[in-house]
Amino acid sequence: MNKVQTANKVSQQELTGASGQSITALRYTGDISSASKEPVVGAYQALDKATHRFLLLDFKGVEYLNSSGIALVIQVLMEANKAGQKIAICSLTPHFTKVFTMVGITKYATLYADEAAALAAL
Amino acid sequence: MTMSSESSVEVRLPSRLGYEKIAMNAAATMAKDMGFSEDRIDDLKTAVAEACINAMEHGNQLNAEIPMGIVLSMSQGQLEVKVLDDGNGMEAAPSPEKPDIDRKMSGEEEARGMGMFLIQALVDEVEWVPRTEGQSFVRLVIRLNKENE
């Protein structure tokens, strides 16, 4: 990673939705680009698919996102879909909410304005 | 960075991923100065970043020694951004195809490959110009009069 790129980090937190649903939040910070395979795909793959059935991808801390980063999110959606896991996404900016909708991601993941909206609905 | 006139700025950047953010932020600064709304500036930022990534990856083969050129030109009611590289240019279809999320999800289509679609969808005008003499480039335009449409 060069100095222009901002390090991408991910943290994990266990949450409970309003319906009692257990939800694993993956919270990203920094840039999400082609250099983010480990924090995005790697962090997802490190989770046990049998116990983490519902995931919330939280973009609140993301400073920059490009199509290579979106492709990594699609890779996570693809693997989760095959494993029968459910994915929700929260805290995208209005611009990236539009972009995710344009590329069709909303067919496979529900977008929520923020974590509170996601937890209230799940 | 070169100021070639009051309304035009030229930037040369190494073909190294991440440097597209410098071009993106330069375009955003000019667009803000011209009075574009925040959502149009966000559209422009993504389009410029994707154009630069294409130029670096496909045009200059990620060779950091080969600079990518960005020319930002303000004129009456519009901002034009040219991104130049040393490749042969994109053989773009008149309208890049919308990504097929079902094919991507099934693995029939690469998860990547959305850049040209996003550029086309987010700016008012786009033109891919193959190399004839000099460099190939992509030309993007956003217009202020679209703000009220």
Chai-1 contact restraints between the chains, C-beta under 6 A:
chainA,res_idxA,chainB,res_idxB,connection_type,confidence,min_distance_angstrom,max_distance_angstrom,comment,restraint_id
A,N2,B,R16,contact,1.0,0.0,6.0,A-B,restraint_1
A,N2,B,G18,contact,1.0,0.0,6.0,A-B,restraint_2
A,V4,B,G18,contact,1.0,0.0,6.0,A-B,restraint_3
A,V4,B,Y19,contact,1.0,0.0,6.0,A-B,restraint_4
A,Q5,B,G18,contact,1.0,0.0,6.0,A-B,restraint_5
A,N66,B,A49,contact,1.0,0.0,6.0,A-B,restraint_6
A,S67,B,E50,contact,1.0,0.0,6.0,A-B,restraint_7
A,S67,B,M114,contact,1.0,0.0,6.0,A-B,restraint_8
A,S67,B,G115,contact,1.0,0.0,6.0,A-B,restraint_9
A,A71,B,A111,contact,1.0,0.0,6.0,A-B,restraint_10
A,A71,B,R112,contact,1.0,0.0,6.0,A-B,restraint_11
A,I74,B,K104,contact,1.0,0.0,6.0,A-B,restraint_12
A,I74,B,A111,contact,1.0,0.0,6.0,A-B,restraint_13
A,Q75,B,A111,contact,1.0,0.0,6.0,A-B,restraint_14
A,M78,B,M105,contact,1.0,0.0,6.0,A-B,restraint_15
A,H95,B,D42,contact,1.0,0.0,6.0,A-B,restraint_16
A,M102,B,A121,contact,1.0,0.0,6.0,A-B,restraint_17
A,V103,B,P99,contact,1.0,0.0,6.0,A-B,restraint_18
A,V103,B,M114,contact,1.0,0.0,6.0,A-B,restraint_19
A,G104,B,I101,contact,1.0,0.0,6.0,A-B,restraint_20
A,K107,B,I101,contact,1.0,0.0,6.0,A-B,restraint_21
